[in-house]
């Protein structure tokens, strides 16, 4: 068992990781906003998530992105009105849910702008080696697993 030597929350790895994630998300959203693609950075992230998870239902989407239901509903309404997503009725655990999918226009928007996102992220990580990124990914996966196990206990 590791001895946590931090005296305060702001001295912990949890705080450090949280600050990194918040900063990255904020900068990524600003980058998307600066492209003037017709949707906000937040909407782009939601659209990209739907692209990655075909037939996702709203609550699962909200859980993945750590968003509340009303915020998710508002974003989905905008994306639907712009023709970037579609909704179909489906079932989840015998409950009727709206399944979300990305339209061809939505796919095109993602594909056209993903090179800008990759370039931005490449610049962010330019001083981090591939080995360090692999280690970070390995450690973050281990933290997620350990957290899940701790919650279940």
N, CA, C and O of each residue as an XYZ file, in Angstrom:
612
protein
N       0.853     -1.185      0.000
C       0.000      0.000      0.000
C       0.890      1.236      0.000
O       1.858      1.317      0.756
N       0.564      2.163     -0.825
C       1.334      3.401     -0.938
C       0.996      4.343      0.219
O      -0.156      4.436      0.644
N       1.997      5.025      0.710
C       1.807      6.021      1.751
C       1.569      7.365      1.056
O       2.476      7.905      0.423
N       0.378      7.893      1.171
C       0.043      9.178      0.568
C       0.655     10.269      1.434
O       0.234     10.478      2.571
N       1.647     10.960      0.894
C       2.388     11.950      1.671
C       1.819     13.365      1.534
O       2.265     14.280      2.227
N       0.860     13.546      0.667
C       0.284     14.874      0.454
C      -0.430     15.347      1.714
O      -1.164     14.595      2.356
N      -0.197     16.610      2.051
C      -0.867     17.194      3.212
C      -2.245     17.730      2.835
O      -3.150     17.795      3.667
N      -2.386     18.109      1.580
C      -3.628     18.725      1.122
C      -4.041     18.132     -0.214
O      -3.225     17.551     -0.929
N      -5.300     18.284     -0.538
C      -5.826     17.777     -1.796
C      -5.040     18.321     -2.980
O      -4.754     17.584     -3.924
N      -4.688     19.598     -2.942
C      -3.981     20.198     -4.085
C      -2.562     19.653     -4.257
O      -1.903     19.956     -5.251
N      -2.092     18.861     -3.309
C      -0.784     18.225     -3.411
C      -0.869     16.802     -3.983
O       0.151     16.125     -4.115
N      -2.077     16.355     -4.319
C      -2.257     14.968     -4.760
C      -2.182     14.843     -6.272
O      -2.330     15.820     -7.005
N      -1.951     13.630     -6.713
C      -1.964     13.316     -8.146
C      -3.365     13.533     -8.715
O      -3.509     13.889     -9.884
N      -4.381     13.327     -7.910
C      -5.767     13.531     -8.360
C      -5.956     14.976     -8.793
O      -6.517     15.241     -9.856
N      -5.493     15.906     -7.975
C      -5.611     17.320     -8.317
C      -4.815     17.634     -9.577
O      -5.306     18.337    -10.460
N      -3.594     17.123     -9.668
C      -2.750     17.389    -10.838
C      -3.395     16.887    -12.126
O      -3.443     17.605    -13.124
N      -3.881     15.668    -12.098
C      -4.525     15.097    -13.288
C      -5.782     15.882    -13.636
O      -6.041     16.151    -14.809
N      -6.552     16.244    -12.641
C      -7.771     17.021    -12.866
C      -7.456     18.357    -13.539
O      -8.162     18.769    -14.459
N      -6.409     19.028    -13.088
C      -6.033     20.313    -13.676
C      -5.564     20.142    -15.132
O      -5.876     20.969    -15.989
N      -4.821     19.073    -15.399
C      -4.365     18.799    -16.760
C      -5.562     18.561    -17.670
O      -5.641     19.131    -18.759
N      -6.486     17.725    -17.229
C      -7.663     17.387    -18.043
C      -8.520     18.623    -18.287
O      -8.944     18.869    -19.416
N      -8.776     19.395    -17.249
C      -9.582     20.606    -17.420
C      -8.906     21.578    -18.388
O      -9.566     22.176    -19.238
N      -7.601     21.729    -18.253
C      -6.870     22.625    -19.148
C      -6.913     22.150    -20.585
O      -7.139     22.948    -21.496
N      -6.700     20.861    -20.802
C      -6.755     20.306    -22.154
C      -8.139     20.457    -22.771
O      -8.270     20.870    -23.924
N      -9.167     20.125    -22.005
C     -10.533     20.239    -22.521
C     -10.859     21.687    -22.876
O     -11.465     21.959    -23.912
N     -10.457     22.603    -22.021
C     -10.716     24.014    -22.254
C     -10.006     24.509    -23.512
O     -10.606     25.200    -24.335
N      -8.742     24.158    -23.660
C      -7.973     24.585    -24.835
C      -8.492     23.943    -26.113
O      -8.528     24.586    -27.163
N      -8.892     22.689    -26.030
C      -9.441     22.003    -27.197
C     -10.750     22.662    -27.633
O     -10.984     22.858    -28.825
N     -11.591     22.999    -26.675
C     -12.854     23.675    -27.004
C     -12.589     25.042    -27.628
O     -13.267     25.428    -28.580
N     -11.605     25.780    -27.099
C     -11.248     27.078    -27.677
C     -10.716     26.912    -29.096
O     -11.018     27.715    -29.979
N      -9.930     25.874    -29.304
C      -9.392     25.601    -30.644
C     -10.529     25.340    -31.629
O     -10.537     25.889    -32.730
N     -11.474     24.515    -31.241
C     -12.614     24.214    -32.107
C     -13.431     25.471    -32.361
O     -13.844     25.732    -33.491
N     -13.663     26.251    -31.307
C     -14.416     27.502    -31.467
C     -13.733     28.429    -32.461
O     -14.402     29.114    -33.236
N     -12.395     28.454    -32.442
C     -11.648     29.357    -33.325
C     -11.718     28.937    -34.800
O     -11.419     29.740    -35.683
N     -12.106     27.696    -35.069
C     -12.202     27.213    -36.445
C     -13.468     27.706    -37.154
O     -13.576     27.613    -38.377
N     -14.422     28.230    -36.378
C     -15.684     28.726    -36.951
C     -16.343     27.700    -37.867
O     -16.625     27.978    -39.033
N     -16.584     26.510    -37.320
C     -17.171     25.438    -38.116
C     -18.689     25.340    -37.964
O     -19.312     24.433    -38.518
N     -19.272     26.251    -37.232
C     -20.727     26.275    -37.105
C     -21.268     25.605    -35.863
O     -22.468     25.668    -35.593
N     -20.391     24.962    -35.100
C     -20.788     24.416    -33.805
C     -19.693     24.751    -32.801
O     -18.553     25.037    -33.169
N     -20.064     24.708    -31.532
C     -19.100     25.025    -30.479
C     -18.187     23.836    -30.213
O     -18.442     22.722    -30.672
N     -17.136     24.088    -29.477
C     -16.231     23.019    -29.081
C     -16.936     21.934    -28.298
O     -16.685     20.745    -28.498
N     -17.812     22.346    -27.412
C     -18.567     21.382    -26.610
C     -19.452     20.510    -27.500
O     -19.545     19.300    -27.295
N     -20.101     21.130    -28.488
C     -20.943     20.379    -29.419
C     -20.103     19.429    -30.274
O     -20.533     18.313    -30.568
N     -18.908     19.868    -30.672
C     -18.011     19.018    -31.457
C     -17.624     17.770    -30.670
O     -17.612     16.667    -31.216
N     -17.310     17.942    -29.398
C     -16.931     16.809    -28.551
C     -18.090     15.814    -28.444
O     -17.878     14.603    -28.517
N     -19.303     16.319    -28.272
C     -20.478     15.448    -28.208
C     -20.660     14.719    -29.540
O     -20.894     13.511    -29.559
N     -20.553     15.441    -30.639
C     -20.704     14.846    -31.964
C     -19.652     13.763    -32.197
O     -19.968     12.685    -32.701
N     -18.422     14.046    -31.836
C     -17.341     13.074    -32.014
C     -17.581     11.832    -31.155
O     -17.281     10.716    -31.578
N     -18.115     12.024    -29.963
C     -18.406     10.885    -29.090
C     -19.497     10.012    -29.693
O     -19.408      8.785    -29.644
N     -20.520     10.631    -30.260
C     -21.583      9.868    -30.934
C     -20.992      9.119    -32.134
O     -21.372      7.982    -32.412
N     -20.073      9.758    -32.833
C     -19.381      9.111    -33.958
C     -18.675      7.832    -33.488
O     -18.698      6.807    -34.170
N     -18.059      7.915    -32.328
C     -17.298      6.779    -31.786
C     -18.182      5.701    -31.170
O     -17.756      4.552    -31.052
N     -19.404      6.050    -30.774
C     -20.311      5.113    -30.123
C     -21.655      5.086    -30.862
O     -22.628      5.672    -30.388
N     -21.717      4.412    -32.018
C     -22.993      4.330    -32.748
C     -24.092      3.732    -31.865
O     -23.834      2.849    -31.047
N     -25.300      4.220    -32.041
C     -26.473      3.759    -31.289
C     -26.363      3.993    -29.789
O     -26.953      3.252    -29.003
N     -25.624      5.002    -29.390
C     -25.521      5.336    -27.967
C     -26.822      6.007    -27.537
O     -27.448      6.717    -28.325
N     -27.219      5.788    -26.317
C     -28.399      6.478    -25.809
C     -27.953      7.646    -24.934
O     -26.817      7.693    -24.462
N     -28.872      8.586    -24.729
C     -28.520      9.873    -24.132
C     -27.874      9.743    -22.760
O     -26.880     10.418    -22.493
N     -28.399      8.910    -21.894
C     -27.839      8.808    -20.546
C     -26.417      8.272    -20.576
O     -25.562      8.738    -19.823
N     -26.157      7.301    -21.436
C     -24.802      6.756    -21.567
C     -23.850      7.839    -22.080
O     -22.724      7.955    -21.598
N     -24.302      8.628    -23.053
C     -23.504      9.740    -23.571
C     -23.188     10.732    -22.459
O     -22.043     11.159    -22.309
N     -24.195     11.093    -21.688
C     -24.002     12.033    -20.576
C     -23.012     11.476    -19.554
O     -22.183     12.212    -19.020
N     -23.102     10.187    -19.286
C     -22.178      9.550    -18.337
C     -20.746      9.593    -18.847
O     -19.831      9.933    -18.097
N     -20.543      9.249    -20.124
C     -19.197      9.240    -20.702
C     -18.572     10.626    -20.630
O     -17.389     10.762    -20.318
N     -19.367     11.657    -20.920
C     -18.847     13.022    -20.980
C     -18.988     13.781    -19.669
O     -18.623     14.954    -19.593
N     -19.511     13.131    -18.638
C     -19.726     13.763    -17.327
C     -20.543     15.045    -17.458
O     -20.165     16.098    -16.944
N     -21.661     14.932    -18.151
C     -22.560     16.077    -18.333
C     -23.915     15.739    -17.722
O     -24.303     14.573    -17.654
N     -24.630     16.774    -17.277
C     -25.962     16.523    -16.753
C     -26.959     16.380    -17.898
O     -26.675     16.747    -19.039
N     -28.119     15.846    -17.574
C     -29.116     15.532    -18.601
C     -29.589     16.769    -19.356
O     -29.737     16.724    -20.577
N     -29.829     17.870    -18.648
C     -30.357     19.067    -19.321
C     -29.328     19.654    -20.300
O     -29.692     20.083    -21.395
N     -28.061     19.672    -19.913
C     -27.005     20.173    -20.793
C     -26.870     19.270    -22.019
O     -26.735     19.754    -23.143
N     -26.907     17.965    -21.794
C     -26.811     17.005    -22.898
C     -27.999     17.178    -23.842
O     -27.824     17.179    -25.061
N     -29.190     17.323    -23.299
C     -30.398     17.513    -24.117
C     -30.274     18.759    -24.977
O     -30.614     18.732    -26.160
N     -29.793     19.842    -24.402
C     -29.640     21.103    -25.143
C     -28.667     20.944    -26.303
O     -28.946     21.390    -27.416
N     -27.539     20.318    -26.051
C     -26.528     20.114    -27.096
C     -27.078     19.208    -28.197
O     -26.889     19.485    -29.382
N     -27.756     18.133    -27.810
C     -28.309     17.203    -28.796
C     -29.364     17.878    -29.668
O     -29.461     17.599    -30.863
N     -30.147     18.757    -29.070
C     -31.166     19.484    -29.836
C     -30.500     20.325    -30.931
O     -30.957     20.337    -32.074
N     -29.434     21.018    -30.579
C     -28.714     21.837    -31.564
C     -28.146     20.960    -32.678
O     -28.291     21.283    -33.857
N     -27.504     19.860    -32.311
C     -26.898     18.982    -33.312
C     -27.950     18.349    -34.223
O     -27.711     18.170    -35.417
N     -29.098     18.014    -33.669
C     -30.194     17.452    -34.475
C     -30.740     18.505    -35.421
O     -30.968     18.225    -36.598
N     -30.953     19.720    -34.916
C     -31.480     20.809    -35.755
C     -30.532     21.162    -36.896
O     -30.974     21.605    -37.957
N     -29.253     20.972    -36.687
C     -28.262     21.255    -37.735
C     -28.085     20.068    -38.688
O     -27.359     20.161    -39.679
N     -28.752     18.959    -38.379
C     -28.689     17.792    -39.249
C     -27.463     16.920    -39.050
O     -27.119     16.136    -39.933
N     -26.796     17.040    -37.906
C     -25.578     16.275    -37.661
C     -25.810     14.944    -36.946
O     -24.954     14.060    -36.980
N     -26.963     14.804    -36.304
C     -27.292     13.547    -35.638
C     -28.725     13.168    -35.947
O     -29.535     14.003    -36.350
N     -29.023     11.889    -35.752
C     -30.394     11.397    -35.865
C     -30.737     10.638    -34.592
O     -29.861     10.158    -33.873
N     -32.021     10.546    -34.339
C     -32.499      9.785    -33.185
C     -33.451      8.708    -33.686
O     -34.307      8.964    -34.534
N     -33.294      7.512    -33.155
C     -34.233      6.438    -33.429
C     -34.619      5.804    -32.105
O     -33.843      5.809    -31.149
N     -35.811      5.264    -32.062
C     -36.285      4.637    -30.833
C     -35.704      3.232    -30.749
O     -35.708      2.479    -31.723
N     -35.207      2.901    -29.569
C     -34.638      1.579    -29.334
C     -34.899      1.137    -27.917
O     -35.655      1.774    -27.183
N     -34.278      0.055    -27.537
C     -34.457     -0.498    -26.193
C     -33.112     -0.618    -25.487
O     -32.096     -0.943    -26.101
N     -33.128     -0.351    -24.184
C     -31.986     -0.595    -23.309
C     -32.533     -1.159    -22.007
O     -33.265     -0.480    -21.287
N     -32.174     -2.405    -21.710
C     -32.699     -3.076    -20.512
C     -34.226     -2.999    -20.455
O     -34.805     -2.671    -19.419
N     -34.865     -3.306    -21.581
C     -36.332     -3.303    -21.710
C     -36.961     -1.928    -21.507
O     -38.164     -1.820    -21.267
N     -36.148     -0.877    -21.603
C     -36.674      0.488    -21.511
C     -36.535      1.142    -22.875
O     -35.547      0.928    -23.577
N     -37.526      1.937    -23.248
C     -37.471      2.656    -24.509
C     -36.508      3.833    -24.361
O     -36.615      4.623    -23.423
N     -35.562      3.938    -25.303
C     -34.587      5.027    -25.284
C     -34.423      5.570    -26.695
O     -34.722      4.893    -27.678
N     -33.942      6.803    -26.774
C     -33.582      7.379    -28.058
C     -32.135      7.029    -28.359
O     -31.230      7.415    -27.619
N     -31.918      6.300    -29.443
C     -30.568      5.954    -29.861
C     -30.046      7.055    -30.765
O     -30.742      7.521    -31.666
N     -28.825      7.458    -30.515
C     -28.223      8.572    -31.246
C     -27.213      8.043    -32.252
O     -26.420      7.150    -31.954
N     -27.260      8.615    -33.448
C     -26.298      8.272    -34.490
C     -25.899      9.536    -35.227
O     -26.647     10.513    -35.269
N     -24.731      9.501    -35.797
C     -24.217     10.634    -36.550
C     -24.661     10.486    -38.008
O     -24.646      9.385    -38.557
N     -25.050     11.585    -38.621
C     -25.461     11.580    -40.026
C     -24.227     11.728    -40.917
O     -23.122     11.949    -40.422
N     -24.417     11.608    -42.207
C     -23.308     11.809    -43.144
C     -22.737     13.217    -43.018
O     -21.520     13.397    -43.070
N     -23.612     14.227    -42.851
C     -23.116     15.598    -42.658
C     -22.280     15.707    -41.389
O     -21.263     16.400    -41.365
N     -22.710     15.022    -40.344
C     -21.956     15.019    -39.098
C     -20.606     14.335    -39.261
O     -19.588     14.818    -38.766
N     -20.611     13.200    -39.963
C     -19.351     12.493    -40.230
C     -18.399     13.372    -41.030
O     -17.202     13.420    -40.743
N     -18.927     14.064    -42.027
C     -18.085     14.935    -42.850
C     -17.483     16.061    -42.015
O     -16.315     16.409    -42.189
N     -18.275     16.631    -41.109
C     -17.772     17.696    -40.244
C     -16.624     17.186    -39.366
O     -15.609     17.863    -39.203
N     -16.796     16.005    -38.814
C     -15.740     15.414    -37.987
C     -14.496     15.163    -38.835
O     -13.395     15.566    -38.461
N     -14.672     14.503    -39.967
C     -13.529     14.153    -40.820
C     -12.780     15.383    -41.318
O     -11.553     15.363    -41.405
N     -13.503     16.453    -41.645
C     -12.867     17.677    -42.138
C     -12.050     18.381    -41.062
O     -11.049     19.031    -41.363
N     -12.472     18.254    -39.817
C     -11.842     19.015    -38.741
C     -10.931     18.201    -37.839
O     -10.195     18.772    -37.034
N     -10.965     16.894    -37.953
C     -10.110     16.062    -37.108
C      -8.625     16.321    -37.357
O      -7.850     16.270    -36.401
N      -8.181     16.599    -38.597
C      -6.752     16.916    -38.762
C      -6.306     18.117    -37.923
O      -5.183     18.128    -37.419
N      -7.163     19.119    -37.768
C      -6.838     20.263    -36.915
C      -6.728     19.853    -35.453
O      -5.870     20.354    -34.727
N      -7.594     18.945    -35.024
C      -7.553     18.476    -33.636
C      -6.272     17.669    -33.396
O      -5.612     17.825    -32.369
N      -5.933     16.806    -34.360
C      -4.715     15.999    -34.223
C      -3.475     16.887    -34.195
O      -2.548     16.640    -33.423
N      -3.459     17.916    -35.032
C      -2.321     18.841    -35.054
C      -2.204     19.565    -33.709
O      -1.109     19.708    -33.166
N      -3.332     20.014    -33.187
C      -3.341     20.689    -31.889
C      -2.797     19.767    -30.799
O      -1.946     20.174    -30.009
N      -3.284     18.532    -30.755
C      -2.847     17.592    -29.724
C      -1.379     17.207    -29.901
O      -0.664     17.007    -28.918
N      -0.936     17.104    -31.141
C       0.477     16.828    -31.396
C       1.341     17.939    -30.820
O       2.383     17.678    -30.219
N       0.904     19.179    -31.007
C       1.648     20.313    -30.460
C       1.650     20.305    -28.927
O       2.659     20.634    -28.302
N       0.533     19.933    -28.336
C       0.440     19.887    -26.877
C       1.435     18.878    -26.307
O       2.053     19.117    -25.270
N       1.579     17.747    -27.000
C       2.410     16.661    -26.490
C       3.785     16.584    -27.148
O       4.438     15.542    -27.094
N       4.230     17.676    -27.767
C       5.488     17.629    -28.510
C       6.710     17.324    -27.642
O       7.710     16.824    -28.158
N       6.657     17.607    -26.357
C       7.805     17.355    -25.480
C       7.673     16.068    -24.671
O       8.425     15.831    -23.726
N       6.702     15.242    -25.059
C       6.487     13.979    -24.369
C       6.775     12.858    -25.365
O       6.265     12.869    -26.485
N       7.580     11.908    -24.958
C       7.966     10.820    -25.864
C       6.825      9.808    -26.008
O       5.890      9.785    -25.207
N       6.925      8.984    -27.034
C       5.943      7.912    -27.236
C       5.936      6.958    -26.051
O       4.879      6.483    -25.638
N       7.107      6.680    -25.509
C       7.200      5.793    -24.336
C       6.503      6.407    -23.125
O       5.836      5.703    -22.367
N       6.655      7.707    -22.943
C       5.999      8.384    -21.818
C       4.484      8.390    -21.992
O       3.744      8.217    -21.024
N       4.028      8.589    -23.217
C       2.581      8.546    -23.480
C       2.043      7.146    -23.225
O       0.974      6.989    -22.635
N       2.782      6.118    -23.670
C       2.367      4.736    -23.430
C       2.303      4.446    -21.932
O       1.367      3.798    -21.463
N       3.298      4.927    -21.179
C       3.305      4.730    -19.734
C       2.129      5.450    -19.071
O       1.466      4.897    -18.194
N       1.881      6.681    -19.498
C       0.739      7.436    -18.960
C      -0.564      6.698    -19.235
O      -1.418      6.595    -18.354
N      -0.720      6.187    -20.447
C      -1.930      5.440    -20.788
C      -2.054      4.187    -19.924
O      -3.136      3.872    -19.428
N      -0.947      3.478    -19.748
C      -0.949      2.267    -18.919
C      -1.334      2.596    -17.475
O      -2.151      1.905    -16.866
N      -0.737      3.657    -16.942
C      -1.030      4.048    -15.555
C      -2.465      4.532    -15.391
O      -3.126      4.195    -14.408
N      -2.949      5.319    -16.344
C      -4.325      5.825    -16.221
C      -5.328      4.683    -16.316
O      -6.347      4.694    -15.626
N      -5.052      3.705    -17.156
C      -5.916      2.529    -17.245
C      -5.907      1.765    -15.927
O      -6.950      1.300    -15.466
N      -4.739      1.635    -15.327
C      -4.623      0.953    -14.031
C      -5.383      1.731    -12.948
O      -6.081      1.134    -12.129
N      -5.247      3.049    -12.946
C      -5.988      3.869    -11.973
C      -7.496      3.676    -12.145
O      -8.219      3.534    -11.159
N      -7.969      3.671    -13.390
C      -9.405      3.486    -13.631
C      -9.870      2.133    -13.092
O     -10.910      2.041    -12.440
N      -9.101      1.096    -13.366
C      -9.448     -0.245    -12.891
C      -9.459     -0.292    -11.372
O     -10.395     -0.818    -10.771
N      -8.418      0.259    -10.749
C      -8.343      0.267     -9.288
C      -9.481      1.074     -8.674
O     -10.032      0.688     -7.643
N      -9.830      2.183     -9.299
C     -10.944      2.994     -8.814
C     -12.256      2.212     -8.895
O     -13.051      2.219     -7.955
N     -12.471      1.550    -10.008
C     -13.686      0.739    -10.172
C     -13.744     -0.342     -9.112
O     -14.797     -0.581     -8.521
N     -12.614     -0.998     -8.867
C     -12.571     -2.046     -7.840
C     -12.843     -1.485     -6.451
O     -13.543     -2.104     -5.650
N     -12.284     -0.303     -6.167
C     -12.479      0.314     -4.852
C     -13.944      0.708     -4.650
O     -14.480      0.580     -3.550
N     -14.576      1.180     -5.699
C     -15.984      1.585     -5.608
C     -16.870      0.361     -5.382
O     -17.833      0.416     -4.617
N     -16.542     -0.733     -6.049
C     -17.339     -1.959     -5.924
C     -17.170     -2.626     -4.566
O     -18.036     -3.395     -4.151
N     -16.073     -2.349     -3.865
C     -15.811     -3.013     -2.568
C     -16.703     -2.487     -1.476
O     -16.611     -2.936     -0.334
